Protein backbone atom coordinates (compact mmCIF):
# COMPACT_ATOMS: atom_id res chain seq x y z
CA UNK A 1 0.00 0.00 0.00
CA UNK A 2 1.30 3.43 -0.94
CA UNK A 3 1.77 6.49 1.21
CA UNK A 4 -1.58 7.95 0.18
CA UNK A 5 -3.52 4.85 1.23
CA UNK A 6 -1.66 4.53 4.52
CA UNK A 7 -2.14 8.17 5.52
CA UNK A 8 -5.77 8.08 4.43
CA UNK A 9 -6.45 4.93 6.45
CA UNK A 10 -4.58 6.32 9.46
CA UNK A 11 -6.56 9.57 9.46
CA UNK A 12 -9.82 7.73 8.81
CA UNK A 13 -9.12 5.34 11.67
CA UNK A 14 -8.20 8.21 13.98
CA UNK A 15 -11.35 10.11 13.00
CA UNK A 16 -13.51 7.01 13.61
CA UNK A 17 -11.90 6.45 17.01
CA UNK A 18 -12.35 10.09 18.06
CA UNK A 19 -15.93 10.13 16.76
CA UNK A 20 -16.70 6.89 18.64
CA UNK A 21 -15.28 8.20 21.92
CA UNK A 22 -17.14 11.50 21.58
CA UNK A 23 -20.31 9.67 20.57
CA UNK A 24 -20.17 7.40 23.63
CA UNK A 25 -19.56 10.38 25.92
CA UNK A 26 -22.41 12.41 24.37
CA UNK A 27 -24.75 9.41 24.44
CA UNK A 28 -23.98 8.66 28.07
CA UNK A 29 -24.31 12.29 29.13
CA UNK A 30 -27.52 12.86 27.20
CA UNK A 31 -29.06 9.65 28.53
CA UNK A 32 -28.26 10.72 32.10
CA UNK A 33 -29.66 14.24 31.55
CA UNK A 34 -32.84 12.90 29.92
CA UNK A 35 -33.43 10.37 32.69
CA UNK A 36 -32.81 12.94 35.41
CA UNK A 37 -35.21 15.43 33.82
CA UNK A 38 -37.86 12.75 33.31
CA UNK A 39 -37.57 11.57 36.91
CA UNK A 40 -37.78 15.13 38.21
CA UNK A 41 -40.80 15.94 36.06
CA UNK A 42 -42.63 12.75 37.08
CA UNK A 43 -41.80 13.34 40.76
CA UNK A 44 -43.24 16.88 40.67
CA UNK A 45 -46.40 15.62 39.02
CA UNK A 46 -46.63 12.72 41.53
CA UNK A 47 -46.24 15.17 44.44
CA UNK A 48 -49.11 17.31 43.14
CA UNK A 49 -51.33 14.25 42.78
CA UNK A 50 -50.44 13.15 46.31
CA UNK A 51 -51.73 16.49 47.60
CA UNK A 52 -54.99 15.97 45.78
CA UNK A 53 -55.14 12.38 47.10
CA UNK A 54 -54.70 13.68 50.65
CA UNK A 55 -57.70 15.98 50.13
CA UNK A 56 -59.80 12.97 49.17
CA UNK A 57 -59.86 13.71 45.45
CA UNK A 58 -59.42 11.09 42.75
CA UNK A 59 -55.83 11.74 41.66
CA UNK A 60 -55.51 8.74 39.37
CA UNK A 61 -52.85 7.02 41.47
CA UNK A 62 -52.57 3.25 41.26
CA UNK A 63 -51.93 0.70 43.95
CA UNK A 64 -51.18 -2.23 41.67
CA UNK A 65 -48.43 -2.88 39.18
CA UNK A 66 -45.79 -0.93 41.05
CA UNK A 67 -42.42 -2.68 40.46
CA UNK A 68 -41.40 -4.78 43.45
CA UNK A 69 -37.99 -3.13 43.82
CA UNK A 70 -39.59 0.33 43.89
CA UNK A 71 -42.20 -0.90 46.41
CA UNK A 72 -39.47 -2.23 48.71
CA UNK A 73 -37.63 1.06 48.53
CA UNK A 74 -40.59 3.24 49.58
CA UNK A 75 -41.71 0.70 52.20
CA UNK A 76 -38.36 0.48 53.97
CA UNK A 77 -38.22 4.24 54.56
CA UNK A 78 -40.73 7.05 54.23
CA UNK A 79 -39.59 8.58 50.92
CA UNK A 80 -40.84 9.21 47.42
CA UNK A 81 -38.82 7.39 44.76
CA UNK A 82 -38.72 6.99 41.00
CA UNK A 83 -37.77 3.89 39.06
CA UNK A 84 -37.17 3.20 35.37
CA UNK A 85 -38.56 -0.18 34.44
CA UNK A 86 -37.62 -0.75 30.80
CA UNK A 87 -39.85 1.54 28.73
CA UNK A 88 -41.91 2.76 31.76
CA UNK A 89 -40.96 5.37 34.36
CA UNK A 90 -42.54 5.00 37.82
CA UNK A 91 -42.91 7.23 40.85
CA UNK A 92 -44.20 5.78 44.17
CA UNK A 93 -44.59 6.49 47.88
CA UNK A 94 -46.23 4.89 50.91
CA UNK A 95 -49.46 6.58 52.04
CA UNK A 96 -51.40 5.28 55.08
CA UNK A 97 -49.55 1.95 54.95
CA UNK A 98 -50.32 1.49 51.25
CA UNK A 99 -47.96 1.89 48.29
CA UNK A 100 -49.38 4.20 45.63
CA UNK A 101 -47.69 5.00 42.34
CA UNK A 102 -47.79 6.85 39.06
CA UNK A 103 -46.28 5.80 35.72
CA UNK A 104 -45.66 7.19 32.28
CA UNK A 105 -44.03 5.95 29.06
CA UNK A 106 -40.33 6.55 28.60
CA UNK A 107 -40.63 6.09 24.80
CA UNK A 108 -40.19 9.81 23.90
CA UNK A 109 -36.83 9.94 25.66
CA UNK A 110 -35.78 6.64 24.11
CA UNK A 111 -36.74 7.89 20.62
CA UNK A 112 -34.87 11.16 21.16
CA UNK A 113 -31.77 9.26 22.30
CA UNK A 114 -31.96 6.94 19.27
CA UNK A 115 -32.24 9.97 16.95
CA UNK A 116 -29.20 11.47 18.66
CA UNK A 117 -27.29 8.23 18.15
CA UNK A 118 -28.14 8.25 14.45
CA UNK A 119 -26.99 11.86 14.18
CA UNK A 120 -23.72 11.04 15.95
CA UNK A 121 -23.15 8.03 13.71
CA UNK A 122 -23.82 10.01 10.54
CA UNK A 123 -21.63 12.92 11.60
CA UNK A 124 -18.89 10.51 12.71
CA UNK A 125 -18.88 8.72 9.33
CA UNK A 126 -18.92 12.05 7.51
CA UNK A 127 -16.01 13.25 9.63
CA UNK A 128 -14.08 10.04 8.97
CA UNK A 129 -14.72 10.34 5.23
CA UNK A 130 -13.66 14.00 5.21
CA UNK A 131 -10.55 13.15 7.24
CA UNK A 132 -9.62 10.28 4.93
CA UNK A 133 -10.11 12.45 1.83
CA UNK A 134 -8.09 15.20 3.42
CA UNK A 135 -5.42 12.67 4.35
CA UNK A 136 -5.33 11.30 0.82
CA UNK A 137 -5.04 14.82 -0.58
CA UNK A 138 -2.26 15.67 1.88
CA UNK A 139 -0.47 12.38 1.29
CA UNK A 140 -0.82 12.77 -2.50
CA UNK A 141 1.35 15.84 -2.37
CA UNK A 142 3.91 14.14 -0.15
CA UNK A 143 3.81 10.97 -2.26
CA UNK A 144 4.22 12.93 -5.49
CA UNK A 145 7.23 14.78 -4.10
CA UNK A 146 8.71 11.58 -2.64
CA UNK A 147 8.29 9.79 -5.98
CA UNK A 148 10.03 12.66 -7.74
CA UNK A 149 12.94 12.35 -5.32
CA UNK A 150 13.00 8.56 -5.89
CA UNK A 151 12.94 8.97 -9.68
CA UNK A 152 15.78 11.46 -9.52
CA UNK A 153 17.84 9.18 -7.27
CA UNK A 154 17.20 6.28 -9.68
CA UNK A 155 18.37 8.37 -12.64
CA UNK A 156 21.52 9.35 -10.75
CA UNK A 157 22.17 5.72 -9.86
CA UNK A 158 21.72 4.84 -13.54
CA UNK A 159 24.43 7.31 -14.54
CA UNK A 160 22.42 10.46 -15.35
CA UNK A 161 24.36 12.88 -13.15
CA UNK A 162 22.47 15.86 -14.58
CA UNK A 163 19.19 14.76 -12.95
CA UNK A 164 17.99 17.03 -10.14
CA UNK A 165 14.96 17.18 -7.85
CA UNK A 166 14.82 20.99 -7.91
CA UNK A 167 12.89 23.10 -7.53
CA UNK A 168 12.46 21.92 -3.93
CA UNK A 169 9.78 23.75 -1.95
CA UNK A 170 8.99 23.62 1.76
CA UNK A 171 11.00 22.77 4.82
CA UNK A 172 9.61 19.34 5.67
CA UNK A 173 11.49 16.03 5.61
CA UNK A 174 10.75 15.34 1.93
CA UNK A 175 12.18 18.73 0.96
CA UNK A 176 15.25 18.06 3.11
CA UNK A 177 15.79 14.69 1.36
CA UNK A 178 15.33 16.34 -2.05
CA UNK A 179 17.92 18.99 -1.29
CA UNK A 180 20.27 16.32 0.06
CA UNK A 181 19.88 14.27 -3.16
CA UNK A 182 20.64 17.36 -5.27
CA UNK A 183 23.69 18.18 -3.14
CA UNK A 184 24.88 14.58 -3.42
CA UNK A 185 24.42 14.67 -7.21
CA UNK A 186 26.36 17.95 -7.47
CA UNK A 187 29.22 16.57 -5.40
CA UNK A 188 29.22 13.26 -7.26
CA UNK A 189 29.16 14.95 -10.66
CA UNK A 190 32.01 17.26 -9.69
CA UNK A 191 34.10 14.40 -8.31
CA UNK A 192 33.53 12.13 -11.32
CA UNK A 193 34.22 14.98 -13.71
CA UNK A 194 37.47 15.72 -11.87
CA UNK A 195 38.43 12.04 -12.04
CA UNK A 196 37.63 11.96 -15.75
CA UNK A 197 39.79 15.01 -16.40
CA UNK A 198 42.66 13.59 -14.38
CA UNK A 199 42.39 10.23 -16.15
CA UNK A 200 42.26 11.83 -19.59
CA UNK A 201 45.15 14.17 -18.79
CA UNK A 202 47.30 11.32 -17.47
CA UNK A 203 46.53 9.17 -20.51
CA UNK A 204 47.40 11.99 -22.91
CA UNK A 205 50.59 12.77 -21.00
CA UNK A 206 51.60 9.10 -21.14
CA UNK A 207 50.86 8.73 -24.82
CA UNK A 208 54.08 10.32 -26.08
CA UNK A 209 56.52 8.59 -23.70
CA UNK A 210 54.81 5.25 -24.22
CA UNK A 211 55.09 5.67 -27.98
CA UNK A 212 58.77 6.43 -27.51
CA UNK A 213 59.11 3.37 -25.27
CA UNK A 214 57.54 1.14 -27.93
CA UNK A 215 59.84 2.60 -30.58
CA UNK A 216 62.88 2.14 -28.38
CA UNK A 217 61.86 -1.45 -27.61
CA UNK A 218 61.77 -2.13 -31.34
CA UNK A 219 65.43 -1.07 -31.63
CA UNK A 220 66.67 -3.55 -29.03
CA UNK A 221 68.72 -6.54 -30.25
CA UNK A 222 66.79 -9.78 -30.75
CA UNK A 223 66.41 -12.06 -27.77
CA UNK A 224 64.06 -13.21 -25.07
CA UNK A 225 64.53 -10.11 -22.87
CA UNK A 226 63.70 -7.90 -25.86
CA UNK A 227 60.54 -9.88 -26.55
CA UNK A 228 59.43 -9.42 -22.95
CA UNK A 229 60.10 -5.66 -23.06
CA UNK A 230 58.28 -5.30 -26.39
CA UNK A 231 55.31 -7.33 -25.11
CA UNK A 232 54.95 -5.23 -21.94
CA UNK A 233 55.40 -2.01 -23.91
CA UNK A 234 52.61 -3.10 -26.28
CA UNK A 235 50.35 -3.90 -23.32
CA UNK A 236 51.09 -0.49 -21.82
CA UNK A 237 50.32 1.26 -25.11
CA UNK A 238 47.03 -0.65 -25.39
CA UNK A 239 46.11 0.34 -21.84
CA UNK A 240 46.80 4.02 -22.54
CA UNK A 241 44.74 3.88 -25.74
CA UNK A 242 41.88 2.25 -23.83
CA UNK A 243 41.97 4.94 -21.13
CA UNK A 244 41.89 7.66 -23.80
CA UNK A 245 38.96 5.88 -25.47
CA UNK A 246 37.08 5.78 -22.18
CA UNK A 247 37.73 9.50 -21.71
CA UNK A 248 36.35 10.19 -25.18
CA UNK A 249 33.24 8.14 -24.43
CA UNK A 250 32.71 10.04 -21.18
CA UNK A 251 33.05 13.34 -22.98
CA UNK A 252 30.62 12.21 -25.69
CA UNK A 253 32.16 14.68 -28.11
CA UNK A 254 32.53 12.35 -31.08
CA UNK A 255 29.40 11.71 -33.10
CA UNK A 256 29.06 8.42 -35.00
CA UNK A 257 30.10 8.57 -38.68
CA UNK A 258 27.26 6.59 -40.21
CA UNK A 259 27.90 4.36 -43.25
CA UNK A 260 26.12 1.37 -44.75
CA UNK A 261 28.21 -1.81 -44.44
CA UNK A 262 27.67 -5.55 -44.44
CA UNK A 263 27.70 -6.91 -40.91
CA UNK A 264 29.82 -9.92 -41.94
CA UNK A 265 32.53 -7.62 -43.32
CA UNK A 266 32.63 -5.69 -40.04
CA UNK A 267 32.90 -8.98 -38.12
CA UNK A 268 35.83 -10.15 -40.31
CA UNK A 269 37.74 -6.91 -39.74
CA UNK A 270 37.12 -7.13 -36.00
CA UNK A 271 38.37 -10.72 -35.88
CA UNK A 272 41.46 -9.71 -37.84
CA UNK A 273 42.17 -6.89 -35.38
CA UNK A 274 41.75 -9.17 -32.37
CA UNK A 275 43.83 -12.03 -33.76
CA UNK A 276 46.61 -9.64 -34.76
CA UNK A 277 47.37 -9.41 -31.05
CA UNK A 278 46.74 -13.16 -30.57
CA UNK A 279 47.83 -14.73 -33.89
CA UNK A 280 47.64 -18.23 -32.47
CA UNK A 281 44.05 -17.84 -31.30
CA UNK A 282 41.30 -20.01 -32.74
CA UNK A 283 38.38 -17.79 -33.81
CA UNK A 284 35.63 -19.08 -36.12
CA UNK A 285 33.22 -16.90 -38.09
CA UNK A 286 29.77 -18.36 -38.81
CA UNK A 287 27.29 -16.51 -41.01
CA UNK A 288 23.67 -17.58 -40.63
CA UNK A 289 22.23 -14.66 -42.60
CA UNK A 290 24.05 -11.53 -43.64
CA UNK A 291 22.57 -8.04 -43.65
CA UNK A 292 23.51 -4.43 -44.22
CA UNK A 293 23.51 -1.98 -41.35
CA UNK A 294 23.74 1.80 -41.33
CA UNK A 295 26.19 2.38 -38.53
CA UNK A 296 29.64 3.65 -37.61
CA UNK A 297 32.01 0.92 -38.89
CA UNK A 298 34.91 1.95 -36.64
CA UNK A 299 32.81 1.72 -33.51
CA UNK A 300 31.24 -1.60 -34.47
CA UNK A 301 34.65 -3.09 -35.24
CA UNK A 302 35.98 -1.80 -31.91
CA UNK A 303 33.06 -3.34 -30.03
CA UNK A 304 33.44 -6.74 -31.71
CA UNK A 305 37.24 -6.72 -31.44
CA UNK A 306 37.01 -6.00 -27.72
CA UNK A 307 34.45 -8.77 -27.25
CA UNK A 308 36.64 -11.27 -29.11
CA UNK A 309 39.76 -10.17 -27.21
CA UNK A 310 37.92 -10.46 -23.89
CA UNK A 311 36.70 -13.96 -24.86
CA UNK A 312 40.24 -15.05 -25.79
CA UNK A 313 41.79 -13.53 -22.67
CA UNK A 314 39.29 -14.62 -20.03
CA UNK A 315 37.52 -17.55 -21.69
CA UNK A 316 38.87 -20.45 -23.73
CA UNK A 317 39.30 -21.29 -27.39
CA UNK A 318 37.68 -21.82 -29.74
CA UNK A 319 35.81 -18.51 -29.91
CA UNK A 320 32.86 -18.39 -32.29
CA UNK A 321 31.54 -15.20 -33.89
CA UNK A 322 28.05 -15.75 -35.34
CA UNK A 323 26.40 -13.23 -37.67
CA UNK A 324 22.63 -13.51 -37.93
CA UNK A 325 21.28 -10.46 -39.71
CA UNK A 326 22.12 -7.42 -37.58
CA UNK A 327 22.81 -9.58 -34.52
CA UNK A 328 26.38 -10.67 -33.79
CA UNK A 329 27.11 -13.23 -31.05
CA UNK A 330 30.57 -13.77 -29.59
CA UNK A 331 30.80 -17.03 -27.60
CA UNK A 332 33.80 -18.71 -26.01
CA UNK A 333 34.32 -22.23 -24.66
CA UNK A 334 35.39 -21.27 -21.15
CA UNK A 335 33.70 -21.60 -17.76
CA UNK A 336 31.48 -18.57 -18.38
CA UNK A 337 30.92 -15.46 -16.28
CA UNK A 338 30.74 -16.00 -12.50
CA UNK A 339 27.18 -15.37 -11.35
CA UNK A 340 27.97 -12.25 -9.25
CA UNK A 341 29.86 -10.74 -12.18
CA UNK A 342 27.09 -11.67 -14.64
CA UNK A 343 24.47 -10.07 -12.41
CA UNK A 344 26.58 -6.93 -12.16
CA UNK A 345 27.04 -6.85 -15.95
CA UNK A 346 23.31 -7.17 -16.54
CA UNK A 347 22.29 -4.57 -13.99
CA UNK A 348 25.02 -1.92 -14.14
CA UNK A 349 27.26 -2.81 -17.08
CA UNK A 350 31.01 -3.43 -16.97
CA UNK A 351 33.11 -1.88 -14.21
CA UNK A 352 35.86 0.33 -15.54
CA UNK A 353 39.43 -0.11 -14.33
CA UNK A 354 38.65 -3.56 -12.90
CA UNK A 355 41.27 -5.97 -14.21
CA UNK A 356 41.93 -9.65 -13.92
CA UNK A 357 40.36 -12.85 -15.10
CA UNK A 358 36.60 -12.89 -15.45
CA UNK A 359 36.67 -16.62 -14.88
CA UNK A 360 38.06 -15.95 -11.43
CA UNK A 361 35.51 -13.24 -10.80
CA UNK A 362 38.07 -10.42 -10.65
CA UNK A 363 36.60 -8.10 -13.25
CA UNK A 364 36.65 -7.53 -17.00
CA UNK A 365 39.08 -4.62 -17.45
CA UNK A 366 38.44 -1.75 -19.86
CA UNK A 367 37.62 -3.89 -22.90
CA UNK A 368 33.97 -4.49 -22.06
CA UNK A 369 33.64 -0.95 -20.67
CA UNK A 370 34.66 0.46 -24.05
CA UNK A 371 32.47 -2.04 -25.90
CA UNK A 372 29.47 -1.10 -23.79
CA UNK A 373 30.09 2.62 -24.25
CA UNK A 374 30.55 2.34 -28.00
CA UNK A 375 27.40 0.24 -28.32
CA UNK A 376 25.47 2.88 -26.39
CA UNK A 377 26.79 5.58 -28.75
CA UNK A 378 25.49 3.52 -31.68
CA UNK A 379 22.12 2.91 -30.07
CA UNK A 380 22.88 -0.81 -30.14
CA UNK A 381 22.07 -3.38 -27.49
CA UNK A 382 24.80 -5.36 -25.76
CA UNK A 383 23.78 -8.34 -23.65
CA UNK A 384 25.81 -10.83 -21.62
CA UNK A 385 24.86 -14.39 -20.71
CA UNK A 386 26.16 -17.85 -19.87
CA UNK A 387 25.41 -20.87 -22.04
CA UNK A 388 26.16 -24.55 -21.67
CA UNK A 389 29.36 -23.93 -23.70
CA UNK A 390 30.72 -20.80 -21.97
CA UNK A 391 30.31 -17.02 -21.85
CA UNK A 392 28.32 -15.22 -24.54
CA UNK A 393 28.02 -11.55 -25.60
CA UNK A 394 25.31 -10.48 -28.06
CA UNK A 395 25.50 -7.23 -30.03
CA UNK A 396 22.21 -6.11 -31.62
CA UNK A 397 22.71 -3.35 -34.17
CA UNK A 398 19.77 -1.02 -34.75
C-alpha positions in Angstrom: 0.0 0.0 0.0 1.3 3.4 -0.9 1.8 6.5 1.2 -1.6 8.0 0.2 -3.5 4.9 1.2 -1.7 4.5 4.5 -2.1 8.2 5.5 -5.8 8.1 4.4 -6.5 4.9 6.4 -4.6 6.3 9.5 -6.6 9.6 9.5 -9.8 7.7 8.8 -9.1 5.3 11.7 -8.2 8.2 14.0 -11.3 10.1 13.0 -13.5 7.0 13.6 -11.9 6.5 17.0 -12.4 10.1 18.1 -15.9 10.1 16.8 -16.7 6.9 18.6 -15.3 8.2 21.9 -17.1 11.5 21.6 -20.3 9.7 20.6 -20.2 7.4 23.6 -19.6 10.4 25.9 -22.4 12.4 24.4 -24.8 9.4 24.4 -24.0 8.7 28.1 -24.3 12.3 29.1 -27.5 12.9 27.2 -29.1 9.7 28.5 -28.3 10.7 32.1 -29.7 14.2 31.5 -32.8 12.9 29.9 -33.4 10.4 32.7 -32.8 12.9 35.4 -35.2 15.4 33.8 -37.9 12.7 33.3 -37.6 11.6 36.9 -37.8 15.1 38.2 -40.8 15.9 36.1 -42.6 12.8 37.1 -41.8 13.3 40.8 -43.2 16.9 40.7 -46.4 15.6 39.0 -46.6 12.7 41.5 -46.2 15.2 44.4 -49.1 17.3 43.1 -51.3 14.3 42.8 -50.4 13.1 46.3 -51.7 16.5 47.6 -55.0 16.0 45.8 -55.1 12.4 47.1 -54.7 13.7 50.6 -57.7 16.0 50.1 -59.8 13.0 49.2 -59.9 13.7 45.4 -59.4 11.1 42.8 -55.8 11.7 41.7 -55.5 8.7 39.4 -52.8 7.0 41.5 -52.6 3.2 41.3 -51.9 0.7 43.9 -51.2 -2.2 41.7 -48.4 -2.9 39.2 -45.8 -0.9 41.1 -42.4 -2.7 40.5 -41.4 -4.8 43.4 -38.0 -3.1 43.8 -39.6 0.3 43.9 -42.2 -0.9 46.4 -39.5 -2.2 48.7 -37.6 1.1 48.5 -40.6 3.2 49.6 -41.7 0.7 52.2 -38.4 0.5 54.0 -38.2 4.2 54.6 -40.7 7.0 54.2 -39.6 8.6 50.9 -40.8 9.2 47.4 -38.8 7.4 44.8 -38.7 7.0 41.0 -37.8 3.9 39.1 -37.2 3.2 35.4 -38.6 -0.2 34.4 -37.6 -0.8 30.8 -39.8 1.5 28.7 -41.9 2.8 31.8 -41.0 5.4 34.4 -42.5 5.0 37.8 -42.9 7.2 40.9 -44.2 5.8 44.2 -44.6 6.5 47.9 -46.2 4.9 50.9 -49.5 6.6 52.0 -51.4 5.3 55.1 -49.6 2.0 54.9 -50.3 1.5 51.3 -48.0 1.9 48.3 -49.4 4.2 45.6 -47.7 5.0 42.3 -47.8 6.9 39.1 -46.3 5.8 35.7 -45.7 7.2 32.3 -44.0 6.0 29.1 -40.3 6.5 28.6 -40.6 6.1 24.8 -40.2 9.8 23.9 -36.8 9.9 25.7 -35.8 6.6 24.1 -36.7 7.9 20.6 -34.9 11.2 21.2 -31.8 9.3 22.3 -32.0 6.9 19.3 -32.2 10.0 17.0 -29.2 11.5 18.7 -27.3 8.2 18.2 -28.1 8.3 14.5 -27.0 11.9 14.2 -23.7 11.0 16.0 -23.2 8.0 13.7 -23.8 10.0 10.5 -21.6 12.9 11.6 -18.9 10.5 12.7 -18.9 8.7 9.3 -18.9 12.1 7.5 -16.0 13.3 9.6 -14.1 10.0 9.0 -14.7 10.3 5.2 -13.7 14.0 5.2 -10.6 13.2 7.2 -9.6 10.3 4.9 -10.1 12.4 1.8 -8.1 15.2 3.4 -5.4 12.7 4.3 -5.3 11.3 0.8 -5.0 14.8 -0.6 -2.3 15.7 1.9 -0.5 12.4 1.3 -0.8 12.8 -2.5 1.3 15.8 -2.4 3.9 14.1 -0.2 3.8 11.0 -2.3 4.2 12.9 -5.5 7.2 14.8 -4.1 8.7 11.6 -2.6 8.3 9.8 -6.0 10.0 12.7 -7.7 12.9 12.3 -5.3 13.0 8.6 -5.9 12.9 9.0 -9.7 15.8 11.5 -9.5 17.8 9.2 -7.3 17.2 6.3 -9.7 18.4 8.4 -12.6 21.5 9.4 -10.7 22.2 5.7 -9.9 21.7 4.8 -13.5 24.4 7.3 -14.5 22.4 10.5 -15.3 24.4 12.9 -13.2 22.5 15.9 -14.6 19.2 14.8 -12.9 18.0 17.0 -10.1 15.0 17.2 -7.8 14.8 21.0 -7.9 12.9 23.1 -7.5 12.5 21.9 -3.9 9.8 23.8 -2.0 9.0 23.6 1.8 11.0 22.8 4.8 9.6 19.3 5.7 11.5 16.0 5.6 10.8 15.3 1.9 12.2 18.7 1.0 15.2 18.1 3.1 15.8 14.7 1.4 15.3 16.3 -2.0 17.9 19.0 -1.3 20.3 16.3 0.1 19.9 14.3 -3.2 20.6 17.4 -5.3 23.7 18.2 -3.1 24.9 14.6 -3.4 24.4 14.7 -7.2 26.4 17.9 -7.5 29.2 16.6 -5.4 29.2 13.3 -7.3 29.2 14.9 -10.7 32.0 17.3 -9.7 34.1 14.4 -8.3 33.5 12.1 -11.3 34.2 15.0 -13.7 37.5 15.7 -11.9 38.4 12.0 -12.0 37.6 12.0 -15.8 39.8 15.0 -16.4 42.7 13.6 -14.4 42.4 10.2 -16.2 42.3 11.8 -19.6 45.2 14.2 -18.8 47.3 11.3 -17.5 46.5 9.2 -20.5 47.4 12.0 -22.9 50.6 12.8 -21.0 51.6 9.1 -21.1 50.9 8.7 -24.8 54.1 10.3 -26.1 56.5 8.6 -23.7 54.8 5.2 -24.2 55.1 5.7 -28.0 58.8 6.4 -27.5 59.1 3.4 -25.3 57.5 1.1 -27.9 59.8 2.6 -30.6 62.9 2.1 -28.4 61.9 -1.4 -27.6 61.8 -2.1 -31.3 65.4 -1.1 -31.6 66.7 -3.6 -29.0 68.7 -6.5 -30.2 66.8 -9.8 -30.8 66.4 -12.1 -27.8 64.1 -13.2 -25.1 64.5 -10.1 -22.9 63.7 -7.9 -25.9 60.5 -9.9 -26.6 59.4 -9.4 -22.9 60.1 -5.7 -23.1 58.3 -5.3 -26.4 55.3 -7.3 -25.1 54.9 -5.2 -21.9 55.4 -2.0 -23.9 52.6 -3.1 -26.3 50.4 -3.9 -23.3 51.1 -0.5 -21.8 50.3 1.3 -25.1 47.0 -0.7 -25.4 46.1 0.3 -21.8 46.8 4.0 -22.5 44.7 3.9 -25.7 41.9 2.2 -23.8 42.0 4.9 -21.1 41.9 7.7 -23.8 39.0 5.9 -25.5 37.1 5.8 -22.2 37.7 9.5 -21.7 36.3 10.2 -25.2 33.2 8.1 -24.4 32.7 10.0 -21.2 33.0 13.3 -23.0 30.6 12.2 -25.7 32.2 14.7 -28.1 32.5 12.3 -31.1 29.4 11.7 -33.1 29.1 8.4 -35.0 30.1 8.6 -38.7 27.3 6.6 -40.2 27.9 4.4 -43.2 26.1 1.4 -44.8 28.2 -1.8 -44.4 27.7 -5.6 -44.4 27.7 -6.9 -40.9 29.8 -9.9 -41.9 32.5 -7.6 -43.3 32.6 -5.7 -40.0 32.9 -9.0 -38.1 35.8 -10.2 -40.3 37.7 -6.9 -39.7 37.1 -7.1 -36.0 38.4 -10.7 -35.9 41.5 -9.7 -37.8 42.2 -6.9 -35.4 41.7 -9.2 -32.4 43.8 -12.0 -33.8 46.6 -9.6 -34.8 47.4 -9.4 -31.0 46.7 -13.2 -30.6 47.8 -14.7 -33.9 47.6 -18.2 -32.5 44.0 -17.8 -31.3 41.3 -20.0 -32.7 38.4 -17.8 -33.8 35.6 -19.1 -36.1 33.2 -16.9 -38.1 29.8 -18.4 -38.8 27.3 -16.5 -41.0 23.7 -17.6 -40.6 22.2 -14.7 -42.6 24.1 -11.5 -43.6 22.6 -8.0 -43.7 23.5 -4.4 -44.2 23.5 -2.0 -41.4 23.7 1.8 -41.3 26.2 2.4 -38.5 29.6 3.6 -37.6 32.0 0.9 -38.9 34.9 2.0 -36.6 32.8 1.7 -33.5 31.2 -1.6 -34.5 34.6 -3.1 -35.2 36.0 -1.8 -31.9 33.1 -3.3 -30.0 33.4 -6.7 -31.7 37.2 -6.7 -31.4 37.0 -6.0 -27.7 34.4 -8.8 -27.2 36.6 -11.3 -29.1 39.8 -10.2 -27.2 37.9 -10.5 -23.9 36.7 -14.0 -24.9 40.2 -15.0 -25.8 41.8 -13.5 -22.7 39.3 -14.6 -20.0 37.5 -17.6 -21.7 38.9 -20.4 -23.7 39.3 -21.3 -27.4 37.7 -21.8 -29.7 35.8 -18.5 -29.9 32.9 -18.4 -32.3 31.5 -15.2 -33.9 28.1 -15.8 -35.3 26.4 -13.2 -37.7 22.6 -13.5 -37.9 21.3 -10.5 -39.7 22.1 -7.4 -37.6 22.8 -9.6 -34.5 26.4 -10.7 -33.8 27.1 -13.2 -31.1 30.6 -13.8 -29.6 30.8 -17.0 -27.6 33.8 -18.7 -26.0 34.3 -22.2 -24.7 35.4 -21.3 -21.1 33.7 -21.6 -17.8 31.5 -18.6 -18.4 30.9 -15.5 -16.3 30.7 -16.0 -12.5 27.2 -15.4 -11.3 28.0 -12.2 -9.2 29.9 -10.7 -12.2 27.1 -11.7 -14.6 24.5 -10.1 -12.4 26.6 -6.9 -12.2 27.0 -6.8 -16.0 23.3 -7.2 -16.5 22.3 -4.6 -14.0 25.0 -1.9 -14.1 27.3 -2.8 -17.1 31.0 -3.4 -17.0 33.1 -1.9 -14.2 35.9 0.3 -15.5 39.4 -0.1 -14.3 38.6 -3.6 -12.9 41.3 -6.0 -14.2 41.9 -9.7 -13.9 40.4 -12.8 -15.1 36.6 -12.9 -15.5 36.7 -16.6 -14.9 38.1 -15.9 -11.4 35.5 -13.2 -10.8 38.1 -10.4 -10.6 36.6 -8.1 -13.2 36.6 -7.5 -17.0 39.1 -4.6 -17.5 38.4 -1.8 -19.9 37.6 -3.9 -22.9 34.0 -4.5 -22.1 33.6 -0.9 -20.7 34.7 0.5 -24.1 32.5 -2.0 -25.9 29.5 -1.1 -23.8 30.1 2.6 -24.2 30.5 2.3 -28.0 27.4 0.2 -28.3 25.5 2.9 -26.4 26.8 5.6 -28.7 25.5 3.5 -31.7 22.1 2.9 -30.1 22.9 -0.8 -30.1 22.1 -3.4 -27.5 24.8 -5.4 -25.8 23.8 -8.3 -23.6 25.8 -10.8 -21.6 24.9 -14.4 -20.7 26.2 -17.9 -19.9 25.4 -20.9 -22.0 26.2 -24.5 -21.7 29.4 -23.9 -23.7 30.7 -20.8 -22.0 30.3 -17.0 -21.8 28.3 -15.2 -24.5 28.0 -11.6 -25.6 25.3 -10.5 -28.1 25.5 -7.2 -30.0 22.2 -6.1 -31.6 22.7 -3.4 -34.2 19.8 -1.0 -34.7 
